[in-house]
Amino acid sequence: MARSANDNQSPVSAPAPEMGAAFQELPFAGQLLVWGMRHWVTALKRQQDFAAMTGAGFAQFGLAAAGQALDDLFQIVAVSATRQIDIRCIKCRQVSADEMLLLDCLGAAQEDQLNLAYAGLLEILPPAAARHAMPSLISLAKITAHARLLLRSDTSPSAAGKASAAEESGASLHQAPPRLLDRAAGRLEQLEIPALVH
């Protein structure tokens, strides 16, 4: 996965720079999942077992199955990514746009917005790999949702619409940069969604 992840380097093939959220501002579910993503990439680079690398990180919350689903998802991302994916080092205080995209895809899947989750995966995967990744993404979303580890709905593209409406009504908001899932949502109407996603 050398071409699919980095440690805070700016890859030439990366999307336009986007500011990610501060790690500490994420809900606990987001922090746990980003922690898992970063450990997965670290385990790959060190040629270590992902489960061993995370220790009891998932198991202590009764989420061993979530760790397995995350591992399955990243196995697909590792071999199929269409560009370098920005997964940060474990201690990085900022969440990358790609890490946020994956959280947003999981949040959409938790809310049964599977078409949107699939469209989000297409930002980093070709269609065949995105179809292959959907069962793992859905499984991870269901496991975390069942454990009440919800990724807040205000991280979805509908929040961008609410922000625009608030601006039009004269409310003063700090405008966040667009997210990759917002871009994916804009393409939904043109996408052919595979039957297995419905």
PLY file of the C-alpha trace (Angstrom):
ply
format ascii 1.0
element vertex 198
property float x
property float y
property float z
element edge 197
property int vertex1
property int vertex2
end_header
0.00 0.00 0.00
2.98 2.28 -0.37
1.14 4.17 -3.11
-2.11 4.32 -1.14
-1.11 5.85 2.17
1.38 8.28 3.57
2.59 9.80 6.79
1.68 13.46 6.41
3.40 13.84 3.07
1.65 15.79 0.31
1.33 13.32 -2.56
1.39 14.67 -6.07
-1.76 12.69 -6.97
-3.79 13.83 -3.96
-7.02 15.80 -4.35
-7.05 19.55 -3.86
-5.88 20.38 -0.32
-8.67 20.28 2.19
-8.44 21.00 5.88
-9.50 18.04 7.96
-11.02 18.27 11.39
-8.96 18.25 14.55
-8.77 14.66 15.81
-9.88 15.73 19.30
-13.05 17.31 17.88
-14.30 14.02 16.43
-16.92 12.06 18.35
-15.53 8.99 20.13
-16.70 6.73 17.29
-14.72 8.82 14.80
-11.62 8.85 16.98
-11.74 5.06 17.40
-12.16 4.45 13.68
-9.42 6.89 12.63
-7.17 5.30 15.27
-7.93 1.93 13.67
-7.25 3.19 10.14
-3.91 4.62 11.19
-2.93 1.45 13.01
-3.83 -0.60 9.94
-1.46 1.40 7.75
1.25 1.32 10.42
0.88 -2.47 10.73
1.22 -2.83 6.96
4.36 -0.67 6.83
5.93 -2.55 9.73
4.78 -5.90 8.33
2.96 -6.69 11.56
-0.44 -8.18 12.22
-3.19 -5.53 12.43
-4.96 -7.25 15.36
-1.68 -7.52 17.26
-0.82 -3.90 16.48
-4.11 -2.63 17.92
-3.84 -4.88 20.96
-7.14 -4.94 22.78
-8.16 -1.61 21.28
-11.32 -2.91 19.61
-11.85 -5.95 21.83
-11.99 -3.88 25.05
-15.15 -2.26 23.71
-16.59 -5.60 22.54
-15.80 -4.60 18.96
-13.45 -7.34 17.78
-15.79 -7.86 14.78
-15.44 -4.15 13.94
-11.67 -4.52 13.88
-12.04 -7.45 11.47
-14.43 -5.48 9.23
-12.01 -2.53 9.19
-9.18 -4.92 8.28
-11.28 -6.37 5.44
-12.13 -2.89 4.14
-8.52 -1.73 4.17
-7.31 -4.90 2.45
-9.42 -3.77 -0.52
-8.32 -0.13 -0.31
-4.67 -1.21 -0.11
-4.68 -3.04 -3.42
-7.28 -1.07 -5.35
-6.96 2.64 -4.56
-6.97 4.80 -7.68
-4.66 7.34 -6.07
-2.51 7.77 -2.98
-4.71 7.84 0.12
-3.77 10.22 2.93
-3.88 8.19 6.13
-1.95 10.06 8.78
0.49 8.81 11.40
-1.01 7.60 14.67
-0.18 10.74 16.65
-1.24 13.32 14.05
-3.66 15.85 15.52
-5.39 16.61 12.20
-7.71 14.29 10.32
-7.01 14.16 6.60
-9.67 14.69 3.92
-9.41 10.98 3.02
-9.82 9.86 6.63
-12.85 12.15 6.89
-14.22 10.70 3.64
-14.08 7.18 5.07
-15.79 8.36 8.27
-18.45 10.10 6.18
-19.00 6.92 4.14
-19.41 4.95 7.35
-21.78 7.57 8.74
-23.85 7.41 5.55
-23.98 3.60 5.81
-25.06 3.84 9.46
-27.96 6.00 8.27
-28.83 3.55 5.44
-27.70 6.04 2.79
-25.92 3.25 0.95
-25.95 5.00 -2.42
-24.11 7.92 -0.86
-21.62 5.62 0.89
-20.93 3.89 -2.44
-20.50 7.22 -4.21
-18.03 8.24 -1.51
-15.98 5.08 -2.01
-15.75 5.92 -5.72
-13.65 8.94 -4.70
-10.81 6.52 -3.90
-11.71 3.18 -5.52
-12.66 2.02 -9.00
-16.28 0.77 -9.32
-15.47 -2.95 -9.08
-13.42 -2.44 -5.90
-16.07 -0.14 -4.42
-18.70 -2.85 -4.97
-16.37 -5.38 -3.34
-15.74 -3.02 -0.39
-19.39 -2.25 0.32
-20.15 -5.41 2.39
-17.20 -4.66 4.70
-18.20 -1.01 4.98
-21.82 -1.94 5.74
-20.71 -4.55 8.27
-18.47 -2.02 10.04
-21.28 0.55 10.02
-23.79 -1.92 11.49
-21.41 -3.16 14.19
-20.54 0.35 15.33
-24.15 1.54 15.14
-25.28 -1.44 17.23
-22.67 -0.46 19.81
-24.10 3.10 19.73
-20.86 4.41 18.26
-22.61 6.74 15.86
-20.96 9.12 13.46
-23.08 12.22 13.75
-25.48 13.04 10.95
-24.29 16.64 10.91
-21.16 15.37 9.17
-23.23 14.37 6.13
-23.59 16.50 2.99
-27.04 17.58 4.18
-25.20 19.63 6.81
-23.61 21.64 3.99
-27.08 22.46 2.73
-28.12 23.56 6.20
-25.06 25.79 6.40
-25.94 27.40 3.05
-29.51 28.02 4.21
-28.23 29.57 7.42
-25.92 31.85 5.46
-28.77 32.94 3.19
-30.87 33.78 6.23
-28.10 36.07 7.49
-26.60 33.77 10.10
-22.85 34.09 10.48
-21.11 30.73 10.24
-17.50 29.71 9.88
-17.61 28.08 6.45
-15.92 24.72 6.41
-14.15 23.64 3.23
-16.07 21.15 1.08
-15.64 17.50 1.88
-14.96 14.71 -0.57
-18.37 13.21 0.28
-20.02 16.48 -0.75
-18.37 16.11 -4.15
-19.53 12.49 -4.33
-23.08 13.51 -3.40
-23.09 15.95 -6.31
-22.43 13.04 -8.69
-25.11 10.71 -7.32
-27.65 11.44 -10.05
-25.20 10.47 -12.80
-24.05 7.25 -11.11
-25.23 3.80 -11.96
-25.68 2.28 -8.51
-25.15 -1.51 -8.46
-28.03 -3.66 -7.24
-26.05 -5.02 -4.28
-25.93 -1.51 -2.78
-29.73 -1.08 -2.69
0 1
1 2
2 3
3 4
4 5
5 6
6 7
7 8
8 9
9 10
10 11
11 12
12 13
13 14
14 15
15 16
16 17
17 18
18 19
19 20
20 21
21 22
22 23
23 24
24 25
25 26
26 27
27 28
28 29
29 30
30 31
31 32
32 33
33 34
34 35
35 36
36 37
37 38
38 39
39 40
40 41
41 42
42 43
43 44
44 45
45 46
46 47
47 48
48 49
49 50
50 51
51 52
52 53
53 54
54 55
55 56
56 57
57 58
58 59
59 60
60 61
61 62
62 63
63 64
64 65
65 66
66 67
67 68
68 69
69 70
70 71
71 72
72 73
73 74
74 75
75 76
76 77
77 78
78 79
79 80
80 81
81 82
82 83
83 84
84 85
85 86
86 87
87 88
88 89
89 90
90 91
91 92
92 93
93 94
94 95
95 96
96 97
97 98
98 99
99 100
100 101
101 102
102 103
103 104
104 105
105 106
106 107
107 108
108 109
109 110
110 111
111 112
112 113
113 114
114 115
115 116
116 117
117 118
118 119
119 120
120 121
121 122
122 123
123 124
124 125
125 126
126 127
127 128
128 129
129 130
130 131
131 132
132 133
133 134
134 135
135 136
136 137
137 138
138 139
139 140
140 141
141 142
142 143
143 144
144 145
145 146
146 147
147 148
148 149
149 150
150 151
151 152
152 153
153 154
154 155
155 156
156 157
157 158
158 159
159 160
160 161
161 162
162 163
163 164
164 165
165 166
166 167
167 168
168 169
169 170
170 171
171 172
172 173
173 174
174 175
175 176
176 177
177 178
178 179
179 180
180 181
181 182
182 183
183 184
184 185
185 186
186 187
187 188
188 189
189 190
190 191
191 192
192 193
193 194
194 195
195 196
196 197
